[in-house]
Amino acid sequence: MIYFDNAATSWPKPDVMLEAMSHFVREVGANPGRSGHRMSAEAERVRYGAREVVAEMFGLDNPLRIVFTPNATAALNTAILGILNRGDHVVTTSMEHNSVMRPLRALEENDIEITEVRCSPDGTLDPDEFENAITPKTKLIVTIHASNVCGTIMPVREIGAIAGEYGIPYLVDAAQTAGTVPIDIVADNIDLLSFTGHKGLLGPTGTGGLAFAPDFDIEKMRPLYRGGTGSRSDTQHQPDFLPDKYESGTCNIVGLAGLAASMRWIREKGGVGKIREHEAELTSRLIEGLGGIDGVTVYGTKDATKQTAAVSFNIRGVSQSDAAEHFGDEYDLMCRVGLHCSPAGHRTLGTFPNGTIRFATGPFNTSEEVDAALEAVTKVAGE
């Protein structure tokens, strides 16, 4: 089998992930930060260890600036709904995933104004357009780091610098780049970074979080929900410090044990830069091969240095659903087709409403698999 759906969730996972999760269930098992016994203390060490490895990957010195959530969507909602108020203005792009656009559209009904900076048909944009979009009411800038449709990487460092000049918080959706593209929150001028564990970080589903820049004032952001944190139990008011302010309820500690193990595996294998290099080689090979097949149209930058490993294309005369069926049934090739939860992105690329076929390689894929996939596309296009 060839698995080319890593932009949806990575597979396979490192063996150490499964081992860490099994060890936690069998040997630890307790609730972190809730009890005084040694099992609970060990569970808290596991969670703090996960904070440490995430903070290190994103260039943060303080692990307590990492807040864990069930996924990137929850992290994005926490930030968006926690910062914006009636009458505010927010700036985003025309390539966003629904995890950004759906919360914004809901807020639009409550008198929050949205400006979408238009991207080019390949998904790129001019960061100066953000400065033109800012108004006195702008209270947030939020963008993807890279498109989940065509992989185009946004100029986050430049956008963040503009946001910083105006004192506007900059929220970045790193669902497609965490673990596959190097990220340094401070150097990249990011205030808030949402991430998911089950994609490039090679962890289990149900893990993710929100990373806070060292100088971001959490007074600007109210919590999305409130409840038990294991701290300040003498008061009925939510704690006002990180990470507790945004981390109520029992966390997915089993998942965090697996996530931390997978992230340490990435570090031991050479780090995110090494993964980026490997995926860029496969992406370049894939783009070049698809470009040489008659009837195939490739979308995006068509430049592996300017995008992630997500490659979108269509085959003339073949519907996306039929293509997926052919690839799966005849060639044992797993991919994703359709709109990929990003109608905005497809409108920008000119592929709405039918969408595209998306191949997305990962760290375990090989050049031989890319060649086999290209042969499958050639045969389907020929039919």
N, C-alpha and C positions, 0 to 999 in steps of 0.2 A: 504494500500500500504506500502511496505517496500522499503525505499530509501537507497541503498548501493553504491551510486556513489559520495560520498563526496570528493574523490580525484580529481574529475573533477570540481565540484562546490558544495558547501555545500547547503543543504536544509533540513528542512525549515530554514528561517531566523528569528532572534528575532523580536518580534513585534515592539520593540523600533526603529529598523532600518527603518521600513516603516513609523512610526510616525515622525521620524526626517526628512526623505526625504519629506514627505508631508508638514511638517511645513515650511521647507525651500522654497518649491515652492510657498506655499500660502502666507507666511508672510515675506520672505526675498527677494529671487528672483534675487538679483543684482549680478554684476560681482565683485569679490573680487580684491582689489588693483588697480582698474581702475578709480574710481570716488571718489569725496569728500563727497558725501551725506551719510546719516546715514544707508541707506540700503546696500550700498557698504561696509561701515565700519563693519556692522554686518556680511556680507558675509565673510569678512577677518577674523573676530573673529571665525567664524565656521571653516575656513580652518586652522587657527593657532591652534585651539583646536584639530583638527585632527592631526596636527603635534605633539602636546604635548602627546597625548595618544599613538601614534605610537612610539615616542622616548622613552617614559616610558617603553613600552613593550620590547624594544630591548636594554635597559640599557644605553640610551644616556641622558645626562643632557641638551643638547642644541637642542630644537625642530627644529632649522633652519638647522640642519644636515639631515633633512628628505626632500627628493625631491619627489614629486608626479608625477606618470606617469599613462598611461591608464591601465597598467598591468605589470606583471613580465617580459614578453617578451620585452617590450619597455625598461624597466630598464636594462635588460641584454644587449640589443643592445647598449644602451647609454654608458655603461661601457666598453664593449668589443671593440666597434668601436671607442670609445673616447680615449682608452689607446694604442692600438696596432698600429704599423706602419710597413711599408714594411721592411722586413729583421728581424723582431722580432720573438721570440719563445714563445709559450704559452703551459702550461701543464694543462691537464684536466684528466678526467677518462673515463673508458669504459662503464659507466652507465648513461651518460648524456641524458637529454631531448633535443629535436631538437631546443628548444629555445636557447640553448648554441651551439649545434653542427652546425646548419645552418649558423649562423653568422661566426663561425670559418671556416667552409668549404668555404664560400665565400671569406674570407680573405686569405685562403690558395692559392687561384688562384692569389693573389697579393704578393706571395713570403713570406707569414708568415708560419712558421713551427709549426706543432702541434705534441705534444707527449701525447698519451693516456696512463695513468697508468692503467694497466690491473687489473680488480677486479676478485675475486674468483667467482665461479658459484652461490654463494648465495648473491653476490653483495657487499661483504665486501672487504676491501683492507688494505694493510700495509702502514701506512703513511710515513715510511722511503723510500718507492719507489719514493716519490716526490723529496726527496733530490737527489736521483740518476738520476732523469730526468732533473734537473736544469742545464742549460748551461749559459755561459756569456751573451747570447742573450735573456734569459728568462725575459720577461717584465710583465707577468701576470700568475697567477694560478687561475683557475676557476673550481669549482665543485658544484654539487648539495649538499644540506644538507641531503636530503633523496630521495631515488628513488621513482618516481611516479608509477613504475611498481610493485615492491615487498616490498616497504617500508623501505628497509635497510638504516640505518642512518650512515652517513659518520663521521669519526673522525676529524671534522672540527677544533677543538681546537689544535690538534697535527699538522695538516696540516698548520694551520695558524701560529703556532710557527716556523715551518720550513721556511715558506715564510718570516716571519719577520726577521729571522737570515740573510737572503740574501737580504733584502730590496726590496722584490717583492710584489706588491699589490696582495691581496687575495680576490677574488670575490666569494660570496656564493649565490647560487640560493635556496632561502627559500620558494619556491612556495608551497612545501608540508609540511613545518614545522611551518611557521608563524602562531601562534595561537594554535598549537597543541603540540609543543615541546618547552620548555623554551629556549630562545636565549638571550645572553648577548654579544653584539658586542665586547666590550673591553675584557672581560674575555675569550671569544672564539677566540681571535686573528683574528677577521674579519676586513678587511678594507672597503669592500663594500658589502652590503646585499640587494639583490633584493627580493621583496615580492609582493604578489598579495592579493587583498582584498576579493575576492569572494570565497575563499576556507576556510582554518582554521580560518580566522579572521571574518567569518560569515557576511561579507559585501556584497554590490552589485557588479555586474560585472562592468568592466570599471574603476576599481580602483586598485591602486598598487603604487609601488615606489621603490626608492633606498635610503638606509640609509648609511651615511658616518661616518666612525670612527672619533673620535675627532682629531686624528693626521694625517689623510689622507690629503695629499697636492693636492688640486684640480687643481693646475697648471699641474699635470700629466695627466689630462683628459679634452679633448676638448668637447664641447657640440655636441650632435648629430644633433640638429637643433637650429635655432636662430630666434628671432622675438620679438614681444612685450611682455614686462614683467610687465609694469606698473611702472617700476623704470628706472632711468637714461634716461628719454625720450628725453633729450637734445642731446643725441649722437646716431649715427647709429651703434655703436659697442656694442656687447653683454656685459652685466654686467659680472664682474669677481668675484662675490661673491655668496655664497649659500643663499637661494636655487635658486635664479633667473638665475644663469648661465645655469641651466639645465631645466628650467621651463617656456619656452616661450609659449604664447598662453593661451586662456581661458581654465581653468581646469574643470574637472567634479565635480564642487562644490556640486551639489546635491548628487552625489555618495559619496563624502567625508563626507557629513553630516551623511549619513547612515552608512558609515564605522566607523566613530568615535562613533556613538551610539552603534553599535554592539560590538566594542572593550571595551567600558565602561561596557556593559552587561557582557562580559567575565570576567572583573575585579570584578564586583559585585557578580558573581557566584563562586568566588574562584580563578580566574586566570587561566593561561595556565596550571599550575601544576595540577589543579583539573581536567581539561579536559583531560590532558595526562593520568592521573590515570584512568579515566572512559573509555577512548578509549583502553587503554592497557588491561583492564579487558575483554572488548568485543573481542579484537583481540586475546587474549589468548584462550578464549572460542571458537572462530571461527577456529583458527589453530588446536586446539586439536580435534574439531569435524570433520573438513575436513580430518585430518590425519587418522581418523577411518573409513572412507568410502571407500569401495573397488572400485578401478579404479580411484581414485582421486590422483593427484600429486600436492603437494604444493611447491611453489618456495620461495626462500629467506632464511632468517635466521631461520624462524619458532620459533622465540623468541620475544615475545611482548616487552621485555625491550630493544631490539636492532633494532626495526623498528617502523614505524608509523602504522596507522590503515589500510593501503593498503595491501591487501592479494591477491596474484595471484595464480591461480591454473588451472589445466586442468582436464577434465574427459575423460578417455580412451574411444575411439570410438565415441565421440560426438564432433562435430566441435564447435568452439567458437560462431559462429553466430547462430547455432541451439540452443545452450545452452541459449543464451540471449533471443531468441524467446520463448523458453519454460518458462524461468523464468518470463518474462514479461507477456505473454499471459495466462499462467496457474496458476502462483503463485503471480502475481502482485508485482514482485520483480525487482527493477531497479538496473542494474549494467552496467559495461563497459567491452567490449571484444575487442581483437585485439592487435595492437602494441602500443597503448597509446602514440603515438608521440615520441617513444624512441626505434628506431631500434637498437641503440647501447646497450641499456639495455637488450633487448631480445637476442641479439647475445651472450652477456655475460652469461645470464641465460640458453642459449641453447633452447630458445623457438621461435627463428626466423625461418621462416617468418610468421608463423600462429599466434603467440602471445599467450595470456592467457585470462582467465576470471578473472576479478578483482572485489572483494568486498571491499568497503571502508566505514567503519562506521564513525559516527560523534557524536557530543555531545547530539543529540536528540534521538539517537538509543538506544534500550534496549536489555537486554539479551533474552527476549522473542522473539524479532525479529531475533536475531542470531539463536536461536533454530528453528524458523520457516524456516529460510533460509537453515539451515543444513538439515532439512527434505526435502526441495525442491531439494537440490543437491542429496540427497540419492535416491530420486524417479527418477530424471533424469538419474543418473548413473545406476540405476537398469534397466531402459528402454533400 
